[in-house]
């Protein structure tokens, strides 16, 4: 049956058209999947920054330790290779109640060859999130 289609001009054109459409659909699917993963990483890094800032603000005795511990707890669940790809920065002037504490998390997005080569995007994409909270008064 396939030999007959290949000998027939219309049959071979239909097969080539079908293969081309399947290839384009596959590339489109891979691109959408990559965008979903990038969006997921961005949302999760933002949530991790928020929760880390909240932990730092509620423990003014050592905000940096609590922010980093909370980050490690959340990042270990959902961020790929977070030990080598993520960095946490905690900024605060003092630990007095009412002073701001800011947590900045940057995560190097995993490199995927199709994403970086085919779409010609930067292979060193960073997802950065920042959250600021007010130091709380502890009893």
C-alpha positions in Angstrom: 0.0 0.0 0.0 2.8 2.5 0.9 4.7 1.6 -2.3 1.6 2.4 -4.3 1.3 5.7 -2.6 4.9 6.6 -3.1 4.7 5.8 -6.8 1.6 7.9 -7.1 2.5 11.6 -7.1 -0.5 12.7 -5.0 0.2 9.9 -2.4 3.8 10.9 -1.9 2.8 14.6 -1.6 0.2 13.7 1.0 2.7 11.6 3.1 5.2 14.5 3.0 2.6 17.0 4.0 1.4 14.8 6.8 5.0 14.3 8.1 5.6 18.1 7.9 2.5 18.9 9.9 3.3 16.3 12.5 6.8 17.8 12.9 5.4 21.3 13.3 2.9 20.1 15.8 5.6 18.4 17.8 7.8 21.5 17.8 4.8 23.6 18.9 4.0 21.1 21.7 7.6 21.2 23.0 7.6 25.0 22.9 4.3 25.2 24.9 5.6 22.6 27.4 8.8 24.7 27.9 6.8 27.9 28.4 4.6 26.1 31.0 7.7 24.9 32.8 9.2 28.4 32.7 6.0 29.9 34.1 5.8 27.3 36.8 9.4 28.0 37.9 8.6 31.8 38.0 5.5 31.3 40.1 7.2 28.9 42.5 10.3 31.1 42.9 8.0 34.0 43.7 6.0 32.0 46.2 9.3 30.8 47.8 10.5 34.4 48.1 7.3 35.4 49.8 7.3 32.5 52.3 11.0 33.1 53.0 10.4 36.8 53.7 7.5 35.9 55.9 9.6 33.5 57.9 12.4 36.1 58.2 10.0 38.8 59.4 8.4 36.6 62.0 11.8 35.7 63.5 13.7 38.9 64.0 16.3 37.3 66.3 17.9 35.7 63.2 16.0 36.6 60.0 18.7 35.4 57.6 18.8 31.9 59.0 15.0 31.5 58.9 14.8 32.8 55.4 17.4 30.5 54.1 16.0 27.5 56.0 12.5 28.2 54.6 13.9 28.6 51.1 15.7 25.3 51.3 12.5 23.6 52.5 10.4 24.9 49.7 13.0 24.7 46.9 13.8 21.1 47.6 10.3 20.1 46.7 9.8 21.6 43.3 12.9 23.3 41.8 15.2 21.2 39.7 18.8 21.1 41.0 18.1 24.0 43.3 21.4 23.5 45.3 23.5 24.6 42.3 21.0 26.8 40.5 19.5 29.0 43.1 20.8 31.8 45.3 19.2 33.6 48.3 19.9 37.2 49.4 18.4 38.6 52.6 18.5 42.4 53.0 17.7 44.1 56.3 19.1 47.1 58.2 18.1 46.2 61.7 15.9 43.7 63.4 13.6 46.3 65.1 9.9 45.8 64.7 8.5 47.7 61.7 11.8 47.6 59.7 11.6 46.0 56.3 13.3 42.7 55.4 13.7 41.8 51.7 14.4 38.3 50.3 15.7 38.1 46.8 15.8 34.6 45.1 17.4 34.0 41.7 17.2 30.7 40.0 19.0 29.7 36.9 16.5 28.1 34.6 17.5 24.6 33.4 19.0 24.6 29.9 17.1 22.7 27.2 18.8 22.4 23.8 15.6 22.7 21.7 14.5 25.8 23.6 17.9 27.6 23.4 19.1 26.5 19.9 15.9 26.3 17.9 14.2 29.4 19.3 17.6 31.2 19.7 17.0 32.3 23.2 19.5 33.0 25.9 20.6 29.7 27.5 21.3 31.5 30.8 17.8 32.6 31.7 17.3 33.6 35.3 14.1 33.7 37.2 14.3 36.3 39.9 11.8 37.0 42.6 11.7 39.5 45.5 9.5 39.8 48.5 9.5 42.4 51.3 7.9 42.1 54.7 7.9 44.2 57.9 9.7 42.8 60.9 7.2 41.6 63.5 7.3 42.2 67.2 7.9 39.0 69.1 6.6 38.5 72.6 
